[in-house]
Amino acid sequence: MADYDGSKSLDEIDFSTILIWIRAAHLPMGLMNRATVMMIGDEIGEFMDVDFENDEMADGRFLHVKIRLDISKPLGRGITIDLGEDAEGRWCPISYEFLP
């Protein structure tokens, strides 16, 4: 999907990205916040939006993030979240919603 530009032909429009919702699971409750969502979104693609019940923290088992994904690159299966100097990173699987 690409933004309409009446001054370009179809050959000139870049169709290499899509908007897609992803789910990041198995995050510690303390990291279910807007800063983590933006970091995950930018790591996998380009952060666009987040689905939060309230403004600061996510409710539920996963983060729901809307990203712009470059379809010319391979899909990532997950992301490792840094938990600080004293702790190991945590692997968080990623699932892509309605991916054809």
ChimeraX commands (.cxc) that place a marker at each C-alpha (Angstrom):
marker #1 position 0.00,0.00,0.00 radius 0.5
marker #1 position 1.33,3.47,-0.81 radius 0.5
marker #1 position 0.05,7.02,-0.48 radius 0.5
marker #1 position -1.65,8.32,-3.60 radius 0.5
marker #1 position 0.43,10.74,-5.67 radius 0.5
marker #1 position -1.29,11.84,-8.86 radius 0.5
marker #1 position 1.97,13.09,-10.33 radius 0.5
marker #1 position 3.58,9.61,-10.44 radius 0.5
marker #1 position 2.97,6.56,-12.60 radius 0.5
marker #1 position 2.60,3.09,-11.04 radius 0.5
marker #1 position 6.22,2.31,-11.94 radius 0.5
marker #1 position 7.44,5.28,-9.89 radius 0.5
marker #1 position 5.49,4.51,-6.69 radius 0.5
marker #1 position 7.32,2.58,-3.96 radius 0.5
marker #1 position 5.28,-0.45,-2.85 radius 0.5
marker #1 position 7.99,-1.95,-0.61 radius 0.5
marker #1 position 6.29,-1.30,2.76 radius 0.5
marker #1 position 3.01,-2.28,4.41 radius 0.5
marker #1 position 1.24,-1.16,7.58 radius 0.5
marker #1 position 0.71,-4.13,9.86 radius 0.5
marker #1 position -0.14,-4.84,13.51 radius 0.5
marker #1 position 2.25,-7.04,15.46 radius 0.5
marker #1 position 2.07,-8.68,18.88 radius 0.5
marker #1 position 5.08,-8.88,21.19 radius 0.5
marker #1 position 4.59,-11.50,23.90 radius 0.5
marker #1 position 6.37,-12.66,27.11 radius 0.5
marker #1 position 7.44,-9.17,28.22 radius 0.5
marker #1 position 7.95,-8.40,31.92 radius 0.5
marker #1 position 5.06,-6.33,33.31 radius 0.5
marker #1 position 7.41,-3.43,34.05 radius 0.5
marker #1 position 8.22,-3.12,30.33 radius 0.5
marker #1 position 4.63,-3.03,29.07 radius 0.5
marker #1 position 4.85,0.74,28.48 radius 0.5
marker #1 position 4.98,3.30,25.64 radius 0.5
marker #1 position 8.81,3.56,25.59 radius 0.5
marker #1 position 9.17,-0.21,25.10 radius 0.5
marker #1 position 6.47,-0.24,22.42 radius 0.5
marker #1 position 8.23,2.47,20.44 radius 0.5
marker #1 position 11.59,0.68,20.76 radius 0.5
marker #1 position 10.12,-2.64,19.57 radius 0.5
marker #1 position 8.27,-0.97,16.70 radius 0.5
marker #1 position 11.41,0.81,15.50 radius 0.5
marker #1 position 13.50,-2.36,15.86 radius 0.5
marker #1 position 11.21,-4.43,13.63 radius 0.5
marker #1 position 10.06,-1.69,11.27 radius 0.5
marker #1 position 8.93,1.88,11.79 radius 0.5
marker #1 position 6.70,2.54,14.82 radius 0.5
marker #1 position 3.33,4.01,13.83 radius 0.5
marker #1 position 0.76,3.46,16.62 radius 0.5
marker #1 position -0.03,1.48,19.75 radius 0.5
marker #1 position -3.24,-0.03,21.10 radius 0.5
marker #1 position -3.35,0.86,24.82 radius 0.5
marker #1 position -6.39,0.82,27.08 radius 0.5
marker #1 position -4.90,3.70,29.06 radius 0.5
marker #1 position -2.15,6.13,28.08 radius 0.5
marker #1 position 0.86,4.66,29.87 radius 0.5
marker #1 position 0.69,0.88,30.33 radius 0.5
marker #1 position -0.57,-2.05,28.29 radius 0.5
marker #1 position -3.15,-4.45,29.67 radius 0.5
marker #1 position -3.00,-8.14,28.85 radius 0.5
marker #1 position -0.44,-10.69,27.78 radius 0.5
marker #1 position 1.16,-8.87,24.86 radius 0.5
marker #1 position 1.91,-5.49,23.32 radius 0.5
marker #1 position -0.13,-4.60,20.26 radius 0.5
marker #1 position 1.92,-2.34,17.94 radius 0.5
marker #1 position 1.26,-0.92,14.47 radius 0.5
marker #1 position 4.40,-0.64,12.31 radius 0.5
marker #1 position 5.43,0.12,8.76 radius 0.5
marker #1 position 7.19,-3.06,7.64 radius 0.5
marker #1 position 9.69,-3.27,4.78 radius 0.5
marker #1 position 8.51,-6.33,2.83 radius 0.5
marker #1 position 11.82,-6.67,0.98 radius 0.5
marker #1 position 13.50,-7.82,4.22 radius 0.5
marker #1 position 12.96,-11.16,6.00 radius 0.5
marker #1 position 10.41,-11.27,8.82 radius 0.5
marker #1 position 11.82,-11.41,12.33 radius 0.5
marker #1 position 10.55,-14.12,14.66 radius 0.5
marker #1 position 11.15,-12.10,17.80 radius 0.5
marker #1 position 13.26,-9.55,19.62 radius 0.5
marker #1 position 15.63,-9.72,22.58 radius 0.5
marker #1 position 14.80,-7.12,25.23 radius 0.5
marker #1 position 17.63,-5.79,27.39 radius 0.5
marker #1 position 16.65,-6.01,31.07 radius 0.5
marker #1 position 19.64,-4.10,32.44 radius 0.5
marker #1 position 23.25,-4.74,33.37 radius 0.5
marker #1 position 22.58,-7.45,35.97 radius 0.5
marker #1 position 20.08,-9.49,33.96 radius 0.5
marker #1 position 20.18,-11.48,30.76 radius 0.5
marker #1 position 18.16,-10.31,27.77 radius 0.5
marker #1 position 14.69,-11.77,27.38 radius 0.5
marker #1 position 13.50,-13.29,24.07 radius 0.5
marker #1 position 10.07,-12.00,23.11 radius 0.5
marker #1 position 8.35,-13.72,20.17 radius 0.5
marker #1 position 6.65,-11.56,17.55 radius 0.5
marker #1 position 3.50,-12.51,15.66 radius 0.5
marker #1 position 2.19,-10.63,12.63 radius 0.5
marker #1 position -1.57,-10.12,12.39 radius 0.5
marker #1 position -3.40,-10.90,9.16 radius 0.5
marker #1 position -0.19,-11.44,7.22 radius 0.5
marker #1 position -1.03,-12.96,3.82 radius 0.5
marker link #1:1,2 radius 0.2
marker link #1:2,3 radius 0.2
marker link #1:3,4 radius 0.2
marker link #1:4,5 radius 0.2
marker link #1:5,6 radius 0.2
marker link #1:6,7 radius 0.2
marker link #1:7,8 radius 0.2
marker link #1:8,9 radius 0.2
marker link #1:9,10 radius 0.2
marker link #1:10,11 radius 0.2
marker link #1:11,12 radius 0.2
marker link #1:12,13 radius 0.2
marker link #1:13,14 radius 0.2
marker link #1:14,15 radius 0.2
marker link #1:15,16 radius 0.2
marker link #1:16,17 radius 0.2
marker link #1:17,18 radius 0.2
marker link #1:18,19 radius 0.2
marker link #1:19,20 radius 0.2
marker link #1:20,21 radius 0.2
marker link #1:21,22 radius 0.2
marker link #1:22,23 radius 0.2
marker link #1:23,24 radius 0.2
marker link #1:24,25 radius 0.2
marker link #1:25,26 radius 0.2
marker link #1:26,27 radius 0.2
marker link #1:27,28 radius 0.2
marker link #1:28,29 radius 0.2
marker link #1:29,30 radius 0.2
marker link #1:30,31 radius 0.2
marker link #1:31,32 radius 0.2
marker link #1:32,33 radius 0.2
marker link #1:33,34 radius 0.2
marker link #1:34,35 radius 0.2
marker link #1:35,36 radius 0.2
marker link #1:36,37 radius 0.2
marker link #1:37,38 radius 0.2
marker link #1:38,39 radius 0.2
marker link #1:39,40 radius 0.2
marker link #1:40,41 radius 0.2
marker link #1:41,42 radius 0.2
marker link #1:42,43 radius 0.2
marker link #1:43,44 radius 0.2
marker link #1:44,45 radius 0.2
marker link #1:45,46 radius 0.2
marker link #1:46,47 radius 0.2
marker link #1:47,48 radius 0.2
marker link #1:48,49 radius 0.2
marker link #1:49,50 radius 0.2
marker link #1:50,51 radius 0.2
marker link #1:51,52 radius 0.2
marker link #1:52,53 radius 0.2
marker link #1:53,54 radius 0.2
marker link #1:54,55 radius 0.2
marker link #1:55,56 radius 0.2
marker link #1:56,57 radius 0.2
marker link #1:57,58 radius 0.2
marker link #1:58,59 radius 0.2
marker link #1:59,60 radius 0.2
marker link #1:60,61 radius 0.2
marker link #1:61,62 radius 0.2
marker link #1:62,63 radius 0.2
marker link #1:63,64 radius 0.2
marker link #1:64,65 radius 0.2
marker link #1:65,66 radius 0.2
marker link #1:66,67 radius 0.2
marker link #1:67,68 radius 0.2
marker link #1:68,69 radius 0.2
marker link #1:69,70 radius 0.2
marker link #1:70,71 radius 0.2
marker link #1:71,72 radius 0.2
marker link #1:72,73 radius 0.2
marker link #1:73,74 radius 0.2
marker link #1:74,75 radius 0.2
marker link #1:75,76 radius 0.2
marker link #1:76,77 radius 0.2
marker link #1:77,78 radius 0.2
marker link #1:78,79 radius 0.2
marker link #1:79,80 radius 0.2
marker link #1:80,81 radius 0.2
marker link #1:81,82 radius 0.2
marker link #1:82,83 radius 0.2
marker link #1:83,84 radius 0.2
marker link #1:84,85 radius 0.2
marker link #1:85,86 radius 0.2
marker link #1:86,87 radius 0.2
marker link #1:87,88 radius 0.2
marker link #1:88,89 radius 0.2
marker link #1:89,90 radius 0.2
marker link #1:90,91 radius 0.2
marker link #1:91,92 radius 0.2
marker link #1:92,93 radius 0.2
marker link #1:93,94 radius 0.2
marker link #1:94,95 radius 0.2
marker link #1:95,96 radius 0.2
marker link #1:96,97 radius 0.2
marker link #1:97,98 radius 0.2
marker link #1:98,99 radius 0.2
marker link #1:99,100 radius 0.2
view
